[in-house]
Amino acid sequence: CTGLFIDWNGCTTILTSASLIRDPNDGNKIAENLKVCS
C-alpha cells in the first residue's frame, strides 16, 4: 500500500488505497474522517 500525507488546516490527512474504506452509514461513500492530527 502506498499513500500520500497531505498537511492541511493544521492536520495531516492520509490518502491511501485505504481510502476505499466505506462510510458505515452509507456504503456508497468513502469514510471521510481518516486523519492524523497532532
MOPAC internal coordinates of N, CA, C and O (Angstrom, degrees):
PM7 1SCF
backbone

  N    0.0000 0     0.00 0     0.00 0    0    0    0
  C    1.4527 1     0.00 0     0.00 0    1    0    0
  C    1.5294 1   108.22 1     0.00 0    2    1    0
  O    1.2310 1   120.35 1   -48.94 1    3    2    1
  N    1.2949 1   116.93 1   131.06 1    3    2    1
  C    1.4600 1   121.45 1   174.57 1    5    3    2
  C    1.5177 1   108.09 1  -114.26 1    6    5    3
  O    1.2310 1   120.77 1   -15.68 1    7    6    5
  N    1.3046 1   116.13 1   164.32 1    7    6    5
  C    1.4515 1   117.96 1  -179.36 1    9    7    6
  C    1.5105 1   112.41 1  -163.92 1   10    9    7
  O    1.2310 1   121.58 1    -4.96 1   11   10    9
  N    1.3028 1   114.58 1   175.04 1   11   10    9
  C    1.4567 1   123.41 1   178.72 1   13   11   10
  C    1.5168 1   109.02 1  -123.27 1   14   13   11
  O    1.2310 1   120.72 1   -39.67 1   15   14   13
  N    1.3242 1   116.23 1   140.33 1   15   14   13
  C    1.4515 1   121.27 1   171.47 1   17   15   14
  C    1.5186 1   106.79 1  -101.14 1   18   17   15
  O    1.2310 1   120.27 1   -55.55 1   19   18   17
  N    1.3076 1   117.09 1   124.45 1   19   18   17
  C    1.4591 1   121.61 1  -178.12 1   21   19   18
  C    1.5223 1   107.82 1  -116.44 1   22   21   19
  O    1.2310 1   120.47 1   -68.03 1   23   22   21
  N    1.3347 1   116.70 1   111.97 1   23   22   21
  C    1.4591 1   121.42 1   177.95 1   25   23   22
  C    1.5172 1   107.51 1   -84.04 1   26   25   23
  O    1.2310 1   120.83 1   -65.57 1   27   26   25
  N    1.3317 1   116.03 1   114.43 1   27   26   25
  C    1.4595 1   120.28 1  -175.66 1   29   27   26
  C    1.5088 1   109.39 1  -146.98 1   30   29   27
  O    1.2310 1   120.32 1   -50.71 1   31   30   29
  N    1.2920 1   116.99 1   129.29 1   31   30   29
  C    1.4520 1   123.50 1   173.71 1   33   31   30
  C    1.5292 1   111.82 1    57.45 1   34   33   31
  O    1.2310 1   120.47 1  -141.77 1   35   34   33
  N    1.3304 1   116.71 1    38.23 1   35   34   33
  C    1.4576 1   120.45 1   177.43 1   37   35   34
  C    1.5116 1   115.32 1    81.79 1   38   37   35
  O    1.2310 1   119.72 1   179.53 1   39   38   37
  N    1.3124 1   118.14 1    -0.47 1   39   38   37
  C    1.4632 1   122.60 1   179.40 1   41   39   38
  C    1.5213 1   109.23 1  -126.42 1   42   41   39
  O    1.2310 1   121.56 1   -24.55 1   43   42   41
  N    1.3105 1   114.62 1   155.45 1   43   42   41
  C    1.4571 1   119.64 1   174.70 1   45   43   42
  C    1.5136 1   108.42 1  -102.79 1   46   45   43
  O    1.2310 1   120.52 1   -59.81 1   47   46   45
  N    1.3125 1   116.62 1   120.19 1   47   46   45
  C    1.4548 1   122.31 1   177.05 1   49   47   46
  C    1.5158 1   107.81 1   -97.45 1   50   49   47
  O    1.2310 1   120.51 1   -46.31 1   51   50   49
  N    1.3248 1   116.63 1   133.69 1   51   50   49
  C    1.4568 1   121.32 1   179.59 1   53   51   50
  C    1.5207 1   108.28 1  -101.28 1   54   53   51
  O    1.2310 1   120.79 1   -59.57 1   55   54   53
  N    1.3216 1   116.10 1   120.43 1   55   54   53
  C    1.4564 1   121.44 1   177.97 1   57   55   54
  C    1.5219 1   108.05 1  -110.80 1   58   57   55
  O    1.2310 1   120.25 1   -69.97 1   59   58   57
  N    1.3298 1   117.13 1   110.03 1   59   58   57
  C    1.4659 1   122.33 1  -179.05 1   61   59   58
  C    1.5177 1   109.04 1  -137.70 1   62   61   59
  O    1.2310 1   121.28 1     2.13 1   63   62   61
  N    1.3135 1   115.17 1  -177.87 1   63   62   61
  C    1.4600 1   118.50 1   173.38 1   65   63   62
  C    1.5229 1   109.88 1   -64.00 1   66   65   63
  O    1.2310 1   120.24 1   162.22 1   67   66   65
  N    1.3317 1   117.15 1   -17.78 1   67   66   65
  C    1.4613 1   120.93 1   174.42 1   69   67   66
  C    1.5235 1   110.57 1   -66.35 1   70   69   67
  O    1.2310 1   120.36 1   168.44 1   71   70   69
  N    1.3302 1   116.92 1   -11.56 1   71   70   69
  C    1.4587 1   120.25 1   175.79 1   73   71   70
  C    1.5190 1   110.94 1   -62.69 1   74   73   71
  O    1.2310 1   120.77 1   170.04 1   75   74   73
  N    1.3116 1   116.14 1    -9.96 1   75   74   73
  C    1.4605 1   120.21 1   177.06 1   77   75   74
  C    1.5213 1   111.53 1   -78.28 1   78   77   75
  O    1.2310 1   120.23 1   179.35 1   79   78   77
  N    1.3421 1   117.16 1    -0.65 1   79   78   77
  C    1.4622 1   120.85 1   175.67 1   81   79   78
  C    1.5185 1   107.61 1   -63.25 1   82   81   79
  O    1.2310 1   120.80 1   -51.71 1   83   82   81
  N    1.3004 1   116.07 1   128.29 1   83   82   81
  C    1.4579 1   120.96 1  -174.28 1   85   83   82
  C    1.5217 1   112.73 1   -87.70 1   86   85   83
  O    1.2310 1   121.17 1   -30.73 1   87   86   85
  N    1.3108 1   115.36 1   149.27 1   87   86   85
  C    1.4528 1   122.96 1   174.63 1   89   87   86
  C    1.5246 1   108.06 1   -64.66 1   90   89   87
  O    1.2310 1   119.61 1   -52.99 1   91   90   89
  N    1.3448 1   118.35 1   127.01 1   91   90   89
  C    1.4652 1   120.18 1  -178.21 1   93   91   90
  C    1.5276 1   113.45 1   -63.15 1   94   93   91
  O    1.2310 1   120.15 1   158.04 1   95   94   93
  N    1.3358 1   117.32 1   -21.96 1   95   94   93
  C    1.4636 1   120.79 1  -179.71 1   97   95   94
  C    1.5227 1   113.02 1   -88.84 1   98   97   95
  O    1.2310 1   120.50 1   163.22 1   99   98   97
  N    1.3306 1   116.66 1   -16.78 1   99   98   97
  C    1.4614 1   120.77 1  -178.90 1  101   99   98
  C    1.5221 1   108.49 1  -153.10 1  102  101   99
  O    1.2310 1   120.45 1   -78.47 1  103  102  101
  N    1.3102 1   116.74 1   101.53 1  103  102  101
  C    1.4541 1   122.28 1  -177.07 1  105  103  102
  C    1.5139 1   114.54 1   -61.16 1  106  105  103
  O    1.2310 1   120.01 1   168.22 1  107  106  105
  N    1.3322 1   117.59 1   -11.78 1  107  106  105
  C    1.4586 1   120.85 1   178.60 1  109  107  106
  C    1.5200 1   112.58 1   -89.16 1  110  109  107
  O    1.2310 1   120.33 1   174.98 1  111  110  109
  N    1.3396 1   116.97 1    -5.02 1  111  110  109
  C    1.4615 1   121.08 1  -178.68 1  113  111  110
  C    1.5202 1   110.20 1  -112.92 1  114  113  111
  O    1.2310 1   121.09 1   -28.44 1  115  114  113
  N    1.3175 1   115.53 1   151.56 1  115  114  113
  C    1.4580 1   122.08 1   174.76 1  117  115  114
  C    1.5265 1   108.09 1   -85.29 1  118  117  115
  O    1.2310 1   120.46 1   -41.66 1  119  118  117
  N    1.3399 1   116.72 1   138.34 1  119  118  117
  C    1.4639 1   121.02 1   177.67 1  121  119  118
  C    1.5259 1   109.01 1   -56.75 1  122  121  119
  O    1.2310 1   120.26 1   -48.91 1  123  122  121
  N    1.3262 1   117.10 1   131.09 1  123  122  121
  C    1.4605 1   121.61 1  -172.78 1  125  123  122
  C    1.5233 1   114.33 1   -95.04 1  126  125  123
  O    1.2310 1   119.28 1   156.88 1  127  126  125
  N    1.3196 1   118.97 1   -23.12 1  127  126  125
  C    1.4594 1   120.65 1  -170.90 1  129  127  126
  C    1.5187 1   113.20 1   -96.88 1  130  129  127
  O    1.2310 1   119.91 1  -136.89 1  131  130  129
  N    1.3224 1   117.78 1    43.11 1  131  130  129
  C    1.4600 1   121.78 1   177.26 1  133  131  130
  C    1.5182 1   108.00 1   -92.59 1  134  133  131
  O    1.2310 1   120.37 1   -92.57 1  135  134  133
  N    1.3347 1   116.90 1    87.43 1  135  134  133
  C    1.4584 1   121.46 1  -176.45 1  137  135  134
  C    1.5193 1   110.31 1  -133.52 1  138  137  135
  O    1.2310 1   121.16 1   -27.61 1  139  138  137
  N    1.3189 1   115.38 1   152.39 1  139  138  137
  C    1.4567 1   121.97 1   169.87 1  141  139  138
  C    1.5173 1   105.99 1  -118.61 1  142  141  139
  O    1.2310 1   120.18 1   -62.71 1  143  142  141
  N    1.3154 1   117.26 1   117.29 1  143  142  141
  C    1.4649 1   121.57 1  -179.30 1  145  143  142
  C    1.5221 1   108.96 1  -119.26 1  146  145  143
  O    1.2310 1   121.12 1   -36.83 1  147  146  145
  N    1.3144 1   115.47 1   143.17 1  147  146  145
  C    1.4679 1   118.38 1   177.28 1  149  147  146
  C    1.5117 1   110.24 1  -131.55 1  150  149  147
  O    1.2310 1   120.10 1   180.00 1  151  150  149

